[in-house]
Amino acid sequence: MEKRPLRAILRMARPQRRQMVLGLVLAIVTALAGIGLLVLSGWFIAASAVAGATTATALAFNFTSPSAGIRGFAVLRTGSRYAERLVTHDATFRFLAGLRVWLFRAAIPLAPARLEEQRGGDLLNRMTADVDSLDAIYLRVIVPSIVAGIAVLLVGGVLLWLAPAAAAIVVVLALLVGIALPLAMRRIGAAPGQAIAAATARLRTRIVEGVQGLAELKVYQADGRHAEAVLGDNETLMAAQRRMARLSGISTALSGLAGQLAALAILALGVAGVAAGVLPGPAVALMMLGALALFDALVPLPLAFQNLGRTRAAARRLLDFAALEPLVRDPATPAAAPVGNTLVLSDVAYRYRPGDRPALTGIDLVLAEGQRVAVLGPSGSGKSTLAALILRFRDPDAGSITLGGTDLRALPQAEIWRRVAYLSQRSQIFAGTIRDNLLIGAPEADDATLAAAVEAAGLAGWVATLPRGLDTWVGEAGIQASGGQARRIALARCILKDAPILVLDEPTEGLDGETEDQIIDALDRLTAGRTTLVITHRPALLRLAESAVLMAEGRIAVQGVPADVLDAALPVRAKRHVAV
Ligand SMILES: Nc1ncnc2c1ncn2[C@@H]1O[C@H](COP(=O)(O)OP(=O)(O)OP(=O)(O)O)[C@@H](O)[C@H]1O
């Protein structure tokens, strides 16, 4: 585990470094202009009041330069604050955008095998709330800490010159508020901070799952119970937030108190100094306002450090995710692209987790170039696992799979996927037009090619009824394609890819008999001459295949021509799963 997660995350701000330094300089200028404005105004008001005591002193008093200085500081502070906000926030948003891209890139090699282990809501939470909370590192910790340090040096230095005793008191109080209090708050805030991060993640995950499964929750009348669980999570979050808010209240009160004490000490010592004639009266106003301005710069620090635990927890969650090892890696020195598309599985075994029952054992199977093999078997017999290994989503624990004579592990994954079109069990429809969804299969396809694929996948009739045709928006915020339509869009994508190898997992699932017949005809044309693995529960699909295997409990129980395998399937336990 990363020991210093915030540092590790901050290292990723390299592209924004210049902008961040500029933002820091602007923040320092703003703070100094603010202090200058307060101090000069305080001095000016007091000094002009003193000067106004007699006509001679009033006439001799120089009003012009200080008032010009005040105006100058005011304009400078406004301008630099505006620029500072612009620059620091722009740098932060760019930094966060970079983090999101980094996280998404880290997720790609984990898909699909490792991502299946993650809860969707949790991943979403990492990409959004966790990343967002990292804005605090630069905006709320680094910049204010440096600004406060400079303010202490400046104000402390001026006070030391004017009134050393007052300076000592102010600096001690400033160090208490600027260092001791933040460190204490960091420690005390760590537990509620982590509790907030964890409770936020839990709440989001439960809400996302609830929204996704709302139809089922409603039918089972479990929505009320789910809502109660959400409220329970919310209560936990609010309890942690209340603890945090109480801490914020205490720390703000303590910082405020320290500021007032500093002002009081200056007033007491200053008045004594004026009485003793060692300090001009207006200097007291200057010192008091300087101290107040200094504490204004210090107040954000305890609050920022109090939330550091939460920020650190978020950073750790991101780094932990990015450090997940992909199950499959590209070889360091990939083999040359093999000639031919024959797939040979030799004595392949796979189990999902150590200690699990093997999902596959002793699989020997040849998919010769252009040959179509159907895989039958009851639910849980290992059919999808077989497809996952052939697609190299996972590597076998034992045995080997070769493509054109080369072990899949020696090939870059991209080389394998370049040759394969895959119809998964769950056809993913992306939010976009039907055309967008199809172009995933072949980005360069022209209208005629798209139309042919739509026709072959049995979609033409449906598309013709849509006023916008292929430009109809489907998926989120569009037409919700039915299960069968989604399946056929995915099938059209496969057709468009025009790949030499096809892996089809239940291609006709969710289709009625008549449509299934049409699709099987289309699949017959599509798969002819291509190396094909078709997983199915439906005997009708067997007519596509030249050979078939029957899986049972992770093994190939029977292998042969489809009719024989189907016959063999009937007496075994698999019968009821295979029959339509
Ligand atoms: N991600 C996973 N983690 C752990 N075990 C898994 C995982 N996926 C599948 N399994 C297990 O592996 C075995 C084979 O599952 P597989 O999905 O390959 O079966 P299948 O024949 O495709 O089933 P179905 O026809 O229902 O899709 C099952 O016992 C299943 O519980």
The ligand as an SDF file (V2000), in Angstrom:
LIG
                    3D

 31 33  0  0  0  0  0  0  0  0999 V2000
  -16.5830  -14.2390  -12.3740 N   0  0  0  0  0  0  0  0  0  0  0  0
  -16.7070  -15.4230  -11.7710 C   0  0  0  0  0  0  0  0  0  0  0  0
  -16.1820  -15.6050  -10.5390 N   0  0  0  0  0  0  0  0  0  0  0  0
  -16.2780  -16.8050   -9.9190 C   0  0  0  0  0  0  0  0  0  0  0  0
  -16.8790  -17.8830  -10.4530 N   0  0  0  0  0  0  0  0  0  0  0  0
  -17.4110  -17.7550  -11.6690 C   0  0  0  0  0  0  0  0  0  0  0  0
  -17.3610  -16.5210  -12.3920 C   0  0  0  0  0  0  0  0  0  0  0  0
  -17.9800  -16.7000  -13.5750 N   0  0  0  0  0  0  0  0  0  0  0  0
  -18.4000  -17.9850  -13.6010 C   0  0  0  0  0  0  0  0  0  0  0  0
  -18.0660  -18.6290  -12.4600 N   0  0  0  0  0  0  0  0  0  0  0  0
  -18.3170  -20.0460  -12.1230 C   0  0  0  0  0  0  0  0  0  0  0  0
  -17.7260  -20.8310  -13.1130 O   0  0  0  0  0  0  0  0  0  0  0  0
  -18.5700  -21.8980  -13.4790 C   0  0  0  0  0  0  0  0  0  0  0  0
  -18.8320  -21.8750  -14.9920 C   0  0  0  0  0  0  0  0  0  0  0  0
  -19.5500  -20.6810  -15.2900 O   0  0  0  0  0  0  0  0  0  0  0  0
  -19.8790  -20.2550  -16.7880 P   0  0  0  0  0  0  0  0  0  0  0  0
  -20.4010  -18.8510  -16.7350 O   0  0  0  0  0  0  0  0  0  0  0  0
  -18.7180  -20.5170  -17.6490 O   0  0  0  0  0  0  0  0  0  0  0  0
  -21.0600  -21.2450  -17.1510 O   0  0  0  0  0  0  0  0  0  0  0  0
  -21.9980  -21.2730  -18.4270 P   0  0  0  0  0  0  0  0  0  0  0  0
  -22.0060  -22.6840  -18.8890 O   0  0  0  0  0  0  0  0  0  0  0  0
  -21.5970  -20.2340  -19.3860 O   0  0  0  0  0  0  0  0  0  0  0  0
  -23.4060  -20.9160  -17.7710 O   0  0  0  0  0  0  0  0  0  0  0  0
  -24.6630  -20.1540  -18.4420 P   0  0  0  0  0  0  0  0  0  0  0  0
  -25.2220  -21.0720  -19.4560 O   0  0  0  0  0  0  0  0  0  0  0  0
  -25.5760  -19.9850  -17.2760 O   0  0  0  0  0  0  0  0  0  0  0  0
  -24.1470  -18.8830  -18.9760 O   0  0  0  0  0  0  0  0  0  0  0  0
  -19.8390  -21.7410  -12.6510 C   0  0  0  0  0  0  0  0  0  0  0  0
  -19.7240  -22.6340  -11.5520 O   0  0  0  0  0  0  0  0  0  0  0  0
  -19.8000  -20.3210  -12.1730 C   0  0  0  0  0  0  0  0  0  0  0  0
  -20.3670  -20.2090  -10.9060 O   0  0  0  0  0  0  0  0  0  0  0  0
  1  2  1  0
  2  3  1  0
  2  7  2  0
  3  4  2  0
  4  5  1  0
  5  6  2  0
  6  7  1  0
  6 10  1  0
  7  8  1  0
  8  9  2  0
  9 10  1  0
 10 11  1  0
 11 12  1  0
 11 30  1  0
 12 13  1  0
 13 14  1  0
 13 28  1  0
 14 15  1  0
 15 16  1  0
 16 17  2  0
 16 18  1  0
 16 19  1  0
 19 20  1  0
 20 21  2  0
 20 22  1  0
 20 23  1  0
 23 24  1  0
 24 25  2  0
 24 26  1  0
 24 27  1  0
 28 29  1  0
 28 30  1  0
 30 31  1  0
M  END
$$$$
